[in-house]
């Protein structure tokens, strides 16, 4: 199926633009959100989110405030020169103002600079503070920490 290049380029908190492609697009002007469906690819600079569906929520000034990705979510985030993360989950909630990124369902995150990784049913990380919270459910939380001796 021919991919639809969505003509929306949304200005992010910082200077770079968020560029999204998908098979289908819907914008609800009353509820202030956009819905992208099918082979979603969202890119901002070197960071990238792939998913089945993606929602972008806006404030009244039409600035994005929250992104929700659902279904086979894969991501690659470059926060700064020493913080590059790659991983996957079933659902991602990204709150742009406070920097919280919540990964739900079969969540896995690997920091590429150190090769350390975290796996759990719920992972919350903050792009500004680099704080991380992890919860397990039926399976325990798995954390791999590189130890230099």
N, C-alpha and C positions, 0 to 999 in steps of 0.2 A: 504494500500500500504506500502510495506516495506520501512522504512526510510533509506536513504543513509547517512552514516557517512562520511562526507567530510574529506579527508585526508589532508586538509590544516589547519595548526595551525599557525596563523599569530602573530608575535611578536608585542605587543602594545607599546605605549610610555613608560610605566613602565614595571617592571619585569614580570608581569603575562602575560599569553598567552590568545589570543582570540580564543575560540573554537566554531565552527559553525557546526550545523547539518541541513540538508534540504533534500527534496526529489530529487532535481536536482541541478547541479552545472555546471557553465561555467566560464572559465577564458579567457580573451582577453589580450594576451601578448603585442599587439601593443598599445592598448589604456589603458593598465595597470589598469584593474579592474576585479573583480570577481562578479559573479551574482549567488545568491542562491535563489531557487524557491521552494515553497511549505513547509508548516510546519517548518519555519525557527526558529531556537533556537540558539542565540548567547550568549555566557557566557564568562565573564572575571572576575575571582575572584568571589565575591558575586553578582556582577551586571549581569543583564540579559535583553535581548531584544527578544521578540517573534513577528513574523510578517509573512505576506504572501510571501514577497520578501525582499531581503537584498542585497545591493551592497557595496562592499569594494573597494575604490579607492586608488591607490598606487602612490608614487613618483618614480622617476627614480632609486632610491636606493632600491626600492621594499619595502618601509616602508609604512604602512597604513596612510593615511592623512584624509580620510573622509569616513563616513559610512552613507548610506541612507537606511532606512527601510520603506516599503510601504505596506499598507493594514493591517487593524486590528492590529495595533502596540500596544503592551503592554510592559511596561518596569519596571524595578526595579534597581535603581542606588544607590550604596553605595560610596559616595565621601570621607567621613571621618567619625570619630566616632559620629559626631553630624549632619550629613547631609545624610539622606536616603530618597529617593524619589521613589514614585510608581505612575503609571498613564497609560494613553492611549492616542492615537491620530490616525489620518489617515496616516500621513507621518512624519517621523523624519529625520532630517539632523544633523549629529554629526561631528563637525570639531575638530579633535584630537589635533592639535597644539595649538589653542587658547581656547579650552574648551567650545565653544559655542554649545549648543544643541537647535535646532529649532523644535518645535512641531507644525504641521499644521493640521487643520481640526478636530473639535470636541476634542480639546486638554484639558486634565485634569491632574493636578499634585497635589499630596498630600505629604507633608513632614511628615514622620511618627513620628518623635520625638515630634512634637508640635501639630499634627493633623490639621494643617493649610492646606488649599487647594486653588487652583486657577483653573479657567475654562475659556476658551476663544477659539476663532478660530485660534489664533496664540500666542504661548508662546515661548519666548527665555530665556533660563537660561544658566548661565556660571558655569561650574563645579569648576573653580578656584576662581572666585570672589564672587560667589553665587548671582550675580545680576540677576534680573528677569524683563522682559518686556512682557506685555500682551496686545493683541488687540482683540476686539470683532468685529463681522460683523453684521449680522441680529439680533443676541442676544447680550445682554450686557455682559461685563466681570463680573464674579462672583468670589469674594475673601472672604475666611473665615479666620479671624485672631483670634487667641485665646487671650483673654484678662484676665489677672489676676487682681482681685480687692482686 
